[in-house]
C-alpha cells in the first residue's frame, strides 16, 4: 500500500527534524565552514559543495539507522545523477557527504547514530 504524497512528505520531514533539524540550519553551518574542511579542494566554491551536503542530508534520511560506510557504495554509484550543478567528482564530494552524515548521526535521537567507537571506520 502506498502512502499519499502528503503523508510521505510529512513523514520525511519528521525524520529530518528528528535527525538534527532542517536543511537551512546545516546549510548555514557548512556555508561558513566548507573552505576550512580538510576535504576542501582549492578553487571549488559553495556551488560545488552545497549539492554534496544536500545529497548527504537527503540520503541520510533515506537510509534510517544506517552508517555512511554501510551505504557508501550506493551513494557513490548514485552521485553522478544526484550531484546537480556540482563539479565535484565522487572523490572530492565524499568528504562533504560523510561530514554531514556524521553530523546528522551525532544529532540523531536515541540509538540511531550510536555505534561503538572501536567499530567505526575513520
N, C-alpha and C positions, 0 to 999 in steps of 0.2 A: 504494500500500500504506500502510495506516495504522499508526502506532506504537501499541503498547498504552499505556494511561494511565500505568503506572508508568515506562516508558521516556521518555514525553513529559515527565512531571514531573521526572524525573532530568535530562534534557537541559536543561530550562528552568532548573532550579536551578543547573546547571553554568554556564550562560550568565550567570545573575545573579551568581554568585560571581565569575566572570571579569570582569564589568563593574564590579566595585567593592564587593563584599561583599553581605551580606544586608540586607533591608529594615530590620531593627532598628537597624543602625548609622546608616543615613541618617535614620530616624525620630528617633532621639535627637539627631542634629545639628540637624535642622530644628525640632524641638520647642523647642530652646533659642534658635534664631536667627530664626524666621519673623517675629517682630514688628519686627526690625531690618532686614528686607529692603526694598529700595527699592520693591518692588511691593506691600508690605503695605497693605491697606485698613483704615483705622481702624474699630474696632468688630467686626472679624472675629476669630474665635477659632481655636484649633487644630482644632476640629471642622470648621471650614470649609476650612482649609488642608491638613490631613492627607490627605483624599481626592485633592487635586490632586497632592501629592507622590507619593502611591502610584500614581496614574494615570500620571504621567510615568515613574516607575520601571518599572512593568509594560510600558508601551508601548515604552520603550527596548529592552527585550529582544525584543519582538515585531518590531522593525524593526532587526535587527542591521546595524551598519555605516552606518546612515542618520543623517543630521544632522537636528536639530529642524526647520529650515526646509524640509527635503525632505518632511516628513510633517505639517507644521503644519496644513494644510487638513483633513486626515483627522482629526487629533487634535481640532480644533475641532468638526468635524461629530459626532464620537462623544462629546464631553464631556457632553452632556445625559443620555445613558444611563450614562455612566461616573462621574458625579460623586458618587454615593452620597448621603450626608447633607449635602454641602457646599452652602452658599448662594451660592457664588461663581459668577458668570456667567463665560463664557469670557474676557472682557476682564480680569477680576481673577485668574482661575486661570492664565492664560497664563504670567505671570512665574514662578510657582512651578513649573510644569511644565517650562518652559525651564531654570530654575535646576537642577533635579535632573538633567535631561538632560545639561546641560553638566558637571555634577559626575561623572556616570557616564562621559561621553566622556573626561574627563581621567584617570579611573581605569582605562579600558579597556586591555587588554594589546595590545602591538604597535601596528599602524597603525589599528586600528578607530576610534579617536577622532581621529586626526590629520587635519588639513586645514590647508593653508597659511593663515596669518593674513590675508593680503590677500583671500582668498576667503570669509572668514567674515562673516556679517551680524551686526550687533550689535543 
